[in-house]
């Protein structure tokens, strides 16, 4: 009996099959990008994020380039129009807001008497009408652009604040990013001393020459729930090859960056090309919580604390927003609890506080909060 054997595939047919499989795969990716928004549910009242317009991107890149080109000579910043040879190191407080700075009277009390040791910069969403802050301190309102939660616009707003602060005064050595809902938990003296030492000591000027040792306080987390969903929020494989999943990190939007890391953030281009891409899964897309932790973890993990100095209560979050403290909850006991941390520093700041908590906070400030 003769046996019927299947003929071996010819090389040409194998090549054709490979081409067909490749084309099918590419077509699948195209269809995924085209129709995925219909399958991923969008956040409530939010549409798919559009890309940042090219002209606005170029404006920012020019600003970042200008700031990052500030020359360093033997580790000492070049003297600017705001800095003299006797200027002490300063902390730049960067407020990122889209509503009134209702806690300005509290911050006024916090800053009082330390005007030579800090600068304040405010990025206020130009599409939101804001009332002037109720304080007498000098605040620099920087040129701002529209921002939107869960979009790369918040990353650029933070970088815009950093760039303006670096250009404005070379004495700024630390940069604290805050929101309009943040409050201080310690005195200015305590926070300044923790970061830069005693401002009344001649040795404090050594901070200019020791900038390579300054640590940044930024939350850097891995192995968190839903981390993979956040990684593929722009689509499968989009972050490759620059960012593999094992190098992707998340963390709090609010940080205290040393100047050397602030300059690194402004110079960076490669990772930004990935993080600025529009997301298709908006439930998992928070570039403001992904870009900075991932970048600094990849570039200088040992130079970062991996924890934030801003306390947030996520125990009863709603729609991605943390617990909001209201007037009946505010007490000296609460503020003492909010200071407590498991790291080498207690928390410096806390959020999120409702406007009606200002009055009891001012009363506590009169009694104790700024006397440590």
Rosetta blueprint (number, residue, H / E / L):
1 X L
2 X L
3 X L
4 X L
5 X L
6 X L
7 X L
8 X L
9 X L
10 X L
11 X H
12 X H
13 X H
14 X H
15 X H
16 X H
17 X H
18 X H
19 X H
20 X H
21 X H
22 X H
23 X H
24 X H
25 X H
26 X H
27 X H
28 X H
29 X H
30 X H
31 X H
32 X H
33 X H
34 X H
35 X H
36 X H
37 X H
38 X H
39 X H
40 X L
41 X L
42 X L
43 X L
44 X L
45 X L
46 X L
47 X L
48 X L
49 X L
50 X L
51 X L
52 X L
53 X L
54 X H
55 X H
56 X H
57 X H
58 X H
59 X H
60 X H
61 X H
62 X H
63 X H
64 X H
65 X H
66 X H
67 X H
68 X H
69 X L
70 X L
71 X L
72 X E
73 X E
74 X L
75 X L
76 X E
77 X E
78 X L
79 X L
80 X L
81 X L
82 X L
83 X L
84 X L
85 X L
86 X L
87 X L
88 X L
89 X L
90 X E
91 X E
92 X E
93 X E
94 X E
95 X E
96 X E
97 X E
98 X L
99 X L
100 X L
101 X L
102 X L
103 X L
104 X H
105 X H
106 X H
107 X H
108 X H
109 X H
110 X H
111 X H
112 X L
113 X L
114 X L
115 X H
116 X H
117 X H
118 X E
119 X E
120 X E
121 X E
122 X E
123 X E
124 X E
125 X L
126 X L
127 X L
128 X L
129 X L
130 X L
131 X L
132 X L
133 X L
134 X L
135 X L
136 X L
137 X L
138 X L
139 X L
140 X E
141 X E
142 X L
143 X L
144 X L
145 X L
146 X L
147 X L
148 X L
149 X L
150 X L
151 X L
152 X H
153 X H
154 X H
155 X H
156 X H
157 X H
158 X H
159 X H
160 X H
161 X H
162 X H
163 X H
164 X H
165 X H
166 X H
167 X H
168 X H
169 X L
170 X L
171 X L
172 X E
173 X E
174 X E
175 X E
176 X E
177 X E
178 X E
179 X E
180 X L
181 X L
182 X L
183 X E
184 X E
185 X L
186 X L
187 X L
188 X H
189 X H
190 X H
191 X H
192 X H
193 X H
194 X H
195 X H
196 X H
197 X L
198 X L
199 X L
200 X L
201 X L
202 X H
203 X H
204 X H
205 X H
206 X H
207 X H
208 X H
209 X L
210 X L
211 X H
212 X H
213 X H
214 X L
215 X L
216 X E
217 X E
218 X E
219 X E
220 X L
221 X E
222 X L
223 X L
224 X L
225 X L
226 X L
227 X H
228 X H
229 X H
230 X H
231 X H
232 X L
233 X L
234 X L
235 X L
236 X L
237 X L
238 X L
239 X L
240 X L
241 X L
242 X L
243 X L
244 X L
245 X H
246 X H
247 X H
248 X L
249 X L
250 X E
251 X L
252 X L
253 X L
254 X L
255 X L
256 X E
257 X E
258 X E
259 X H
260 X H
261 X H
262 X H
263 X H
264 X H
265 X H
266 X H
267 X H
268 X L
269 X L
270 X L
271 X L
272 X H
273 X H
274 X H
275 X H
276 X L
277 X L
278 X L
279 X L
280 X L
281 X L
282 X H
283 X H
284 X H
285 X L
286 X L
287 X H
288 X H
289 X H
290 X H
291 X H
292 X H
293 X H
294 X H
295 X H
296 X H
297 X H
298 X H
299 X H
300 X H
301 X H
302 X H
303 X H
304 X E
305 X E
306 X E
307 X L
308 X L
309 X L
310 X E
311 X E
312 X E
313 X L
314 X L
315 X L
316 X L
317 X L
318 X E
319 X L
320 X L
321 X E
322 X L
323 X L
324 X L
325 X E
326 X L
327 X H
328 X H
329 X H
330 X L
331 X L
332 X H
333 X H
334 X H
335 X H
336 X H
337 X H
338 X H
339 X H
340 X L
341 X L
342 X L
343 X L
344 X L
345 X L
346 X L
347 X L
348 X L
349 X E
350 X E
351 X E
352 X L
353 X E
354 X L
355 X H
356 X H
357 X H
358 X H
359 X H
360 X H
361 X H
362 X H
363 X H
364 X H
365 X H
366 X H
367 X H
368 X H
369 X H
370 X L
371 X L
372 X L
